[in-house]
């Protein structure tokens, strides 16, 4: 939240990608005192985990063309690189995070 507030003061609203991104958007909305707006009106589009980046890329192209993008966990091999990411992690970390035993 600090990075968003300090480095992107132009952001006034946000939204999150279904499902984990919605939780993140709600938390950031409270922390930053910003409204959650429809995809076509948001300045910041967030997601919790970005594995390949396909979902974020589609949302950005279809309805959030001007939005800044952000995620918490970014897989290093993701095809889409968000404007803001907190942690770059290997695939094994994501599998452990999801509780999958492969």
C-alpha positions as CSV (number, residue, x, y, z in Angstrom):
1,X,0.0,0.0,0.0
2,X,2.9,2.4,0.8
3,X,4.4,1.9,-2.7
4,X,1.0,2.6,-4.3
5,X,0.4,5.7,-2.2
6,X,3.9,7.2,-2.7
7,X,4.8,6.2,-6.2
8,X,1.4,6.3,-7.9
9,X,-0.5,9.3,-6.4
10,X,-2.7,9.5,-9.5
11,X,-4.5,6.3,-8.5
12,X,-7.9,7.1,-7.1
13,X,-9.9,3.8,-7.5
14,X,-9.2,0.1,-7.9
15,X,-10.7,-3.3,-8.6
16,X,-9.5,-6.9,-8.4
17,X,-9.5,-9.9,-10.6
18,X,-11.8,-12.7,-9.4
19,X,-11.3,-14.3,-6.6
20,X,-8.1,-13.6,-4.8
21,X,-7.7,-10.2,-6.4
22,X,-11.1,-9.2,-5.0
23,X,-9.9,-9.8,-1.5
24,X,-6.7,-7.9,-2.1
25,X,-8.8,-5.0,-3.7
26,X,-11.0,-4.9,-0.6
27,X,-8.0,-4.7,1.8
28,X,-6.3,-2.0,-0.3
29,X,-9.5,-0.1,-0.6
30,X,-9.7,0.2,3.2
31,X,-5.9,0.8,3.6
32,X,-5.8,3.5,0.9
33,X,-9.3,4.9,1.5
34,X,-10.2,4.4,-2.2
35,X,-13.4,3.2,-3.8
36,X,-13.7,-0.1,-5.7
37,X,-15.1,0.8,-9.1
38,X,-16.1,-1.2,-12.2
39,X,-13.2,-2.5,-14.3
40,X,-13.7,0.1,-17.0
41,X,-13.4,2.9,-14.4
42,X,-10.6,1.7,-12.1
43,X,-7.1,3.2,-12.0
44,X,-5.5,0.1,-10.4
45,X,-6.1,-3.5,-11.2
46,X,-4.9,-6.0,-8.7
47,X,-4.5,-9.8,-8.3
48,X,-3.0,-11.9,-5.6
49,X,-1.0,-14.4,-7.6
50,X,0.2,-14.1,-11.2
51,X,1.4,-17.4,-12.6
52,X,1.3,-16.9,-16.4
53,X,-0.3,-13.5,-16.5
54,X,-3.0,-14.4,-19.0
55,X,-6.0,-13.3,-16.8
56,X,-4.4,-9.9,-16.0
57,X,-3.4,-9.4,-19.7
58,X,-7.0,-10.1,-20.9
59,X,-8.5,-7.8,-18.3
60,X,-6.1,-5.1,-19.2
61,X,-6.7,-5.4,-22.9
62,X,-10.5,-5.7,-22.7
63,X,-11.6,-3.2,-20.0
64,X,-8.7,-1.7,-18.1
65,X,-6.5,-0.3,-20.8
66,X,-5.2,2.7,-18.7
67,X,-5.1,0.9,-15.3
68,X,-1.9,0.4,-13.4
69,X,-1.5,-3.3,-12.6
70,X,-0.3,-4.9,-9.4
71,X,0.0,-8.3,-7.7
72,X,1.5,-9.8,-4.5
73,X,3.2,-12.9,-5.9
74,X,4.7,-12.9,-9.3
75,X,6.0,-16.0,-10.9
76,X,9.3,-15.2,-12.6
77,X,8.3,-16.8,-15.9
78,X,5.0,-14.9,-16.2
79,X,4.4,-13.6,-19.7
80,X,2.8,-10.5,-18.2
81,X,4.8,-8.2,-15.9
82,X,2.6,-6.0,-13.7
83,X,3.6,-2.4,-12.9
84,X,3.8,-3.3,-9.2
85,X,4.7,-6.6,-7.7
86,X,5.8,-7.5,-4.2
87,X,7.4,-10.9,-4.3
88,X,8.9,-12.8,-7.2
89,X,8.7,-16.5,-6.4
90,X,9.4,-19.8,-8.2
91,X,6.6,-22.2,-9.1
92,X,7.3,-24.5,-6.1
93,X,6.4,-21.6,-3.8
94,X,3.0,-21.1,-5.4
95,X,2.3,-24.9,-5.2
96,X,3.2,-24.8,-1.5
97,X,1.1,-21.7,-1.0
98,X,-1.9,-23.4,-2.5
99,X,-1.4,-26.5,-0.4
100,X,-1.0,-28.8,-3.4
101,X,1.1,-31.9,-3.1
102,X,2.5,-32.7,-6.5
